[in-house]
Amino acid sequence: MNFNIRGNPDYGSVDFELDTGDKVLVESGSMAAMSSDLPMDARVIGSKLGALGRKLVGGESFFVGAYGGGRAGSVSISPAFPGTVIHYPLSGTPLRLTAGAFLACTEDITLKTRFGGMKALFSGEGAFFLDAIGRGDLFFNAYGAVIEKELDGDLIVDTGHLVAWEPSLDYRLAGMGGIKQTLFSGEGLVMRFSGRGKIWLQTRTLPHTAGWITPFLVG
C-alpha cells in the first residue's frame, strides 16, 4: 500500500494506492473518490459492543468502510471538517485519540473506547477517548493546523485544542491558577499533562468557530 497526504494544513486528505490484498478501514462518510472496480464493504472494527460504545460515547461511526482486498485500486478520503491529516505508524504501543479524531487505519489496528474517569467528564473533551491499538498505519485528523510536541515535563493544554497523545503521558484536570484566574480568564478548566511522550494539539476549535459565526446569523 502506498499513500499520499495532500492539502495540509488547511484541507488535508489522503490518496491510497492499494495492491491486491491491501485493505484500508475508513471512517464512515469520508470517501471522496475511488476506483470503480475497487471492492468495498461495511464492517465493524473490533467487537460489535465496542463499536456501539464508540458510536454512543466516542464520537465515531458504528460501521467503517473497508476498501480493497480482492483487487488493486485507489481511494481518496477526506475528513468531515477542514484541517490537518496526520499519519502515525503504530508499532505495538497504543495512541490515545479524542472523540472524532479517527480517520482511517490498516487492518491490524483496532479501536477501543476508554473511560477517562470523572476528570475527563469535565474536561470539555468528553468522558471517553479512543485507544488505537496494534501494528500498522493510523490516520487521524484535526481542525486547523497541528502542533506536535515532544514533551518531557509538564504542559498546560486548553481542553478544546487536544487531539491525541501517547499514553506514557499522564494528565489531571485543573483550573488556571486560583479561583479568579479560572473564572475570569476565559480559559476555565485546563488539562495539565506530565511525563515524557508526544502530544498533538490543533490550532482551531469548532466551538470557538461556531461562537464567532453565530452573531452573523441574522434573520
Sequence and secondary structure as in RCSB ss.txt:
>XXXX:A:sequence
MNFNIRGNPDYGSVDFELDTGDKVLVESGSMAAMSSDLPMDARVIGSKLGALGRKLVGGESFFVGAYGGGRAGSV
SISPAFPGTVIHYPLSGTPLRLTAGAFLACTEDITLKTRFGGMKALFSGEGAFFLDAIGRGDLFFNAYGAVIEKE
LDGDLIVDTGHLVAWEPSLDYRLAGMGGIKQTLFSGEGLVMRFSGRGKIWLQTRTLPHTAGWITPFLVG
>XXXX:A:secstr
 EEEEESTTTS EEEEEE TT EEEEETT EEEE TT  EEEE SS HHHHHHHHHHSS  SSEEEEESSS EEE
EE  SSSB EEEEEEESS EEE TT EEEEETTEEEEEEE  HHHHTSSS SEEEEEEEEEEEEEE SB EEEEE
EEEEEEEEGGGEEEE TT EEEEE SSSHHHHHHSS  SEEEEEEEEEEEEES  HHHHHHHHGGG   
